[in-house]
Amino acid sequence: MPCPLLPAACTMQYGTKKPAEGAFEWRSQSIETKTLLSHADGSAADFFAACLGETGMTKPLDRIDRKILRALLENGRLSNTELSEKVGLSPSPCWQRVKRLEEEGVIRGYTAILDQAQLGLTETVIIEVMLERHDDEVLERFGEAMAALPEVLEAYLTTGEYDYLIKVAVAGTAGYEQFLRRKLYKIEGVRHSRSCFALKCLKHTLSVVPDTEPPSRPT
């Protein structure tokens, strides 16, 4: 859930274990909150410049970049030839743009989207979790647990009454009960939770491509 006082970029998402060290680390979906705060009183151009500096982008996305991203969101298995035809470029510059977007971290990877109902996980449950304490040890322990549980699709550290918002896929009410008793409530430091079952998914997308370019900086 986004912070009510800052743009949605300050939403925090659970991270993954570092392969070498096994240590858990938080990753921001976009740019660090401290950067947003430092530019809260600046111009829109300053804000977007901060975004570029934090994400490693060398220049703002242009119209062709956004067409490439939308095409790959629709079908990540497009060949370079198919992609170039779709966005109106010749194959070589199209490949170069995709390579740049990958190197700059705009494209973070490619994945298969599975139908969880066909895998027996028919229910999606949204769970809010409150912790007993908020010291580093408790937060790290909970984050590591979320990263390790296969039922957890998404987990967010949030503002408000509850500390975390997590989305899980379970096999009906019995699977949900087992997840609570055998997994969630076994995590040390969990104080309370409340849940709601999703009745119908109205929209599901992994990423958002902005419709317009950020404002250019004054010269």
C-alpha positions as CSV (number, residue, x, y, z in Angstrom):
1,M,0.0,0.0,0.0
2,P,1.4,3.4,-0.9
3,C,2.3,6.0,1.7
4,P,-0.5,8.5,1.9
5,L,1.9,11.5,1.9
6,L,4.2,10.5,-0.9
7,P,3.9,9.1,-4.4
8,A,3.3,5.4,-4.9
9,A,7.0,4.9,-5.6
10,C,7.7,4.7,-1.8
11,T,5.7,1.5,-1.6
12,M,8.0,-1.2,-0.2
13,Q,8.0,-4.8,-1.5
14,Y,9.6,-7.8,0.2
15,G,13.0,-8.7,-1.2
16,T,14.8,-12.0,-1.6
17,K,17.7,-13.7,0.0
18,K,21.2,-12.8,-1.3
19,P,22.5,-16.0,-2.9
20,A,25.9,-15.8,-1.4
21,E,25.2,-14.5,2.1
22,G,21.7,-15.7,2.8
23,A,20.9,-12.3,4.2
24,F,17.5,-10.7,3.6
25,E,17.4,-7.2,2.1
26,W,14.5,-4.9,1.4
27,R,14.1,-3.5,-2.1
28,S,12.1,-0.5,-3.1
29,Q,9.8,-0.8,-6.1
30,S,11.1,2.5,-7.5
31,I,13.2,5.0,-5.6
32,E,14.1,5.4,-1.9
33,T,11.7,7.4,0.3
34,K,14.5,9.6,1.4
35,T,15.0,10.7,-2.2
36,L,11.3,11.5,-2.5
37,L,11.4,13.6,0.6
38,S,14.4,15.5,-0.4
39,H,12.7,16.5,-3.7
40,A,9.2,17.0,-2.3
41,D,9.5,20.8,-2.6
42,G,11.3,20.8,-6.0
43,S,9.9,20.9,-9.5
44,A,8.5,17.9,-11.4
45,A,11.7,17.9,-13.5
46,D,13.8,17.6,-10.3
47,F,11.7,14.7,-9.1
48,F,12.0,12.8,-12.3
49,A,15.7,13.5,-12.4
50,A,16.0,12.0,-8.9
51,C,14.1,8.9,-10.2
52,L,16.6,8.5,-13.1
53,G,19.5,8.9,-10.8
54,E,18.3,6.3,-8.3
55,T,17.2,3.7,-10.9
56,G,20.3,3.9,-13.1
57,M,18.5,5.1,-16.2
58,T,20.7,7.2,-18.4
59,K,17.8,9.1,-20.1
60,P,14.0,9.2,-19.8
61,L,11.9,6.7,-21.6
62,D,10.7,7.9,-25.0
63,R,7.7,6.9,-27.1
64,I,9.5,4.0,-28.7
65,D,10.8,2.7,-25.4
66,R,7.3,2.6,-24.0
67,K,6.0,0.8,-27.1
68,I,8.7,-1.8,-26.6
69,L,7.8,-2.2,-22.9
70,R,4.1,-2.5,-23.6
71,A,4.7,-5.1,-26.4
72,L,6.9,-7.2,-24.0
73,L,4.3,-6.9,-21.2
74,E,1.7,-8.4,-23.6
75,N,4.1,-11.1,-24.8
76,G,7.5,-11.5,-23.3
77,R,8.4,-14.3,-25.8
78,L,8.4,-12.1,-28.9
79,S,11.4,-12.6,-31.0
80,N,13.5,-9.5,-31.8
81,T,12.1,-9.5,-35.4
82,E,8.5,-9.7,-34.2
83,L,9.1,-7.0,-31.6
84,S,10.8,-4.7,-34.2
85,E,7.9,-5.1,-36.6
86,K,5.4,-4.4,-33.8
87,V,7.1,-1.1,-32.7
88,G,8.1,0.1,-36.1
89,L,11.9,-0.3,-35.9
90,S,14.5,-2.2,-37.8
91,P,15.8,-5.2,-35.9
92,S,19.2,-3.8,-34.9
93,P,18.1,-0.6,-33.2
94,C,15.2,-2.5,-31.6
95,W,17.7,-5.0,-30.1
96,Q,19.9,-2.2,-28.9
97,R,17.0,-0.5,-27.1
98,V,15.9,-3.7,-25.4
99,K,19.5,-4.4,-24.4
100,R,19.8,-0.9,-22.9
101,L,16.5,-1.3,-21.0
102,E,17.7,-4.6,-19.6
103,E,21.1,-3.2,-18.6
104,E,19.5,-0.2,-16.9
105,G,17.2,-2.4,-14.9
106,V,14.0,-1.1,-16.5
107,I,13.4,-4.7,-17.7
108,R,14.2,-6.7,-14.7
109,G,13.5,-10.1,-16.2
110,Y,11.1,-12.4,-18.0
111,T,8.8,-14.9,-16.5
112,A,5.9,-17.4,-17.0
113,I,2.6,-16.5,-15.5
114,L,0.9,-19.6,-14.1
115,D,-2.8,-20.2,-13.6
116,Q,-2.9,-20.9,-9.9
117,A,-6.4,-22.3,-10.0
118,Q,-5.3,-25.1,-12.4
119,L,-2.5,-25.8,-9.9
120,G,-5.1,-26.4,-7.2
121,L,-4.6,-23.0,-5.4
122,T,-8.2,-21.8,-6.1
123,E,-8.4,-19.0,-3.5
124,T,-6.5,-15.7,-3.2
125,V,-6.5,-14.2,0.3
126,I,-5.3,-10.7,1.4
127,I,-3.9,-10.8,4.9
128,E,-3.0,-7.8,7.1
129,V,-0.4,-8.7,9.7
130,M,0.5,-6.8,12.9
131,L,3.8,-7.5,14.7
132,E,4.5,-7.4,18.5
133,R,7.6,-5.4,18.1
134,H,9.3,-3.4,15.3
135,D,13.0,-3.8,16.0
136,D,15.4,-4.9,13.2
137,E,15.5,-8.5,14.3
138,V,11.7,-9.0,14.2
139,L,11.4,-7.2,10.9
140,E,14.2,-9.2,9.3
141,R,12.8,-12.5,10.6
142,F,9.4,-11.8,9.2
143,G,10.8,-10.7,5.9
144,E,12.8,-13.8,5.5
145,A,9.8,-16.0,6.4
146,M,7.7,-14.2,3.7
147,A,10.4,-14.7,1.1
148,A,10.6,-18.5,1.9
149,L,6.8,-19.3,1.9
150,P,5.7,-20.5,-1.6
151,E,2.1,-19.5,-1.0
152,V,3.0,-15.8,-0.6
153,L,2.6,-14.0,-3.9
154,E,3.3,-10.5,-2.7
155,A,4.2,-8.9,0.7
156,Y,4.4,-5.3,1.5
157,L,5.6,-3.3,4.6
158,T,2.9,-0.6,5.0
159,T,1.8,2.4,6.9
160,G,-1.3,2.3,9.0
161,E,-2.7,0.2,11.8
162,Y,-1.2,-3.1,10.5
163,D,2.5,-3.6,9.6
164,Y,2.3,-5.8,6.5
165,L,-0.1,-6.6,3.7
166,I,0.5,-10.0,2.1
167,K,-1.3,-11.8,-0.7
168,V,-1.4,-15.6,-0.6
169,A,-2.7,-18.4,-2.9
170,V,-4.3,-21.3,-1.1
171,A,-6.3,-24.4,-1.8
172,G,-9.7,-23.2,-0.4
173,T,-10.6,-22.5,3.2
174,A,-8.9,-25.6,4.4
175,G,-5.7,-24.6,2.7
176,Y,-6.0,-21.1,4.3
177,E,-6.5,-22.5,7.8
178,Q,-3.4,-24.7,7.3
179,F,-1.4,-21.7,6.1
180,L,-2.4,-19.7,9.2
181,R,-1.9,-22.4,11.8
182,R,1.1,-24.2,10.4
183,K,3.0,-21.3,8.8
184,L,2.0,-17.7,9.5
185,Y,1.3,-18.1,13.2
186,K,4.5,-20.1,13.7
187,I,6.6,-17.0,12.8
188,E,7.9,-15.5,16.0
189,G,6.7,-11.9,16.6
190,V,3.3,-12.1,14.8
191,R,0.7,-10.5,17.1
192,H,-2.5,-10.4,15.1
193,S,-3.9,-10.7,11.6
194,R,-7.1,-10.1,9.7
195,S,-8.0,-11.5,6.3
196,C,-10.4,-11.2,3.4
197,F,-11.0,-13.6,0.5
198,A,-10.9,-12.3,-3.1
199,L,-14.2,-13.1,-4.8
200,K,-13.0,-12.1,-8.3
201,C,-9.9,-10.7,-10.0
202,L,-10.9,-7.6,-12.0
203,K,-7.4,-6.8,-13.1
204,H,-4.0,-8.3,-12.9
205,T,-0.8,-6.8,-14.3
206,L,2.8,-7.1,-13.3
207,S,4.0,-3.7,-14.3
208,V,2.8,-0.3,-15.5
209,V,4.2,1.7,-18.4
210,P,3.7,5.4,-18.1
211,D,1.7,7.1,-20.8
212,T,3.7,10.2,-21.0
213,E,7.3,11.3,-20.7
214,P,8.5,13.1,-17.6
215,P,8.9,16.9,-18.1
216,S,12.3,18.0,-19.4
217,R,14.7,19.9,-17.2
218,P,15.0,23.6,-18.0
219,T,18.3,24.6,-19.7
